[in-house]
Amino acid sequence: MKRIVTGFLLIILLVVMFISWLYGEVVFSVPVENKVIALSFDDGPNPGETEALLDLLDELDVRASFFLKGMNVAAHPQIALSILQRGHELGNHSWTHRPLYSLNNAAMHEEINLTNTVIKNATGITPVLFRPPFGIMGAGLKFALTKAQMQSVAGSLSGGDWKDQDPQIIAARILESAEPGDIIVLHDGEADIYDGREQGNRYGTVAATELIVQALRAQGYQIVPVGQLLGLNL
């Protein structure tokens, strides 16, 4: 019995060590002294919603990070270019948005490289930030990101806008626990892994973004892209 318990504890220890290794370099938030918070959007570009969001961010004079899905950039390169031209940061959110837990380094590298290539072709910019789909890191992905010299960025605040499109609910999820150094995750597109045209309705996110920005500014927050937040702690 003692051997069984010891073996079980050893397995738990190894699992904990493996998970710590996988996620040890993933950024969830950034320790800062000032009231600064990062705003980011996933799964675009999305005709209509992304453009409406860009118009809103222009009106609010806010710059954010957009983690783009490769197949969507291939379908809508002009929107990806517009995101950059309007002063926002571009990140890589994989080609298909499938969970990247595979041990296959080559397959994971392809997901990263294909997306970087279409973003570069559309905008002239090669992203340095990567957001793992569903927040899932696998060994193959970790090795591929190291090879590509990219930083993995998750987030610390989610609006849950993939399941609700009520702006008040989305905004409340963010605002109830926002702290300096947080990274907000919202979605201007949908995580469909088969068809980049299936984007759903994200106008609730657009409306929620206005509520979030106004409330955070009233609390004295500066809202910045993820890369700028990371730079504040260097």
C-alpha positions, 0 to 999 in steps of 0.5 A, a space after each residue: 500500500 505504501 508503494 502505491 501511495 508513493 507511486 501515486 504521489 510521484 505521478 502527481 508531482 511529475 504532472 505538476 512539474 510538466 504543467 509548470 514547464 508548459 505554462 512557465 513562460 506564458 504571460 497571464 498578467 504583468 505586475 505593474 505599479 500604475 493603473 495600466 491594463 491591456 485590451 485584446 481581441 481574438 479570432 478575427 478578422 471578422 467583416 462587420 464586427 471587427 470594422 465596427 470595433 475599429 471605429 469605436 476604438 478610434 472614437 475612444 482613442 484606444 489602442 488594443 491587440 488583435 490576435 488573428 486567426 490565420 484562415 480569417 486573415 487569408 479570407 479578409 487581408 484588407 481588414 487585417 491591414 486596416 487593424 494595423 493602419 489604425 494603430 493596433 497591435 497584431 498577434 498570432 492566434 494559430 491558423 485553425 484555432 484547434 487545440 494545440 496540445 499535440 506533441 508534434 513540433 512540426 505541425 505546431 510550427 506550421 500552425 504558427 508559420 502559416 499564420 505569420 506568413 499571411 499576416 506578413 503578406 497582408 500587413 508587412 508585419 510579422 507578429 511576435 506575440 502568440 495566443 494559444 487557442 483555448 489557452 491550451 499549451 502542449 509540448 510541441 507548441 512550446 518548442 515551436 514557439 521557442 523556435 519561432 522566438 514568439 511570446 505566448 500570451 494568455 490573459 487574466 480577464 475574460 468577458 465570456 463573450 463566446 457564450 453571452 452577447 449581452 453587453 452588460 454581462 460581458 462588461 460586468 465579468 471584466 469590471 468586477 475583478 479588474 486590477 492593474 496589469 491585467 490582460 482583457 480577452 474579448 472576441 471580435 470573431 468566432 473560434 470556428 476551426 473549419 470555416 473562417 467565414 462562420 464568424 457569428 454575431 459579435 456586436 454585443 462585444 462591440 457594445 461591451 467594449 465601450 462600457 468597459 473602456 468608459 468604466 476603466 477610464 473613470 477608475 483612472 486606468 490607462 488602456 494599452 495593447 499587450 505589447 506595451 503592457 509587457 514593455 512596462 515591466 522590462 
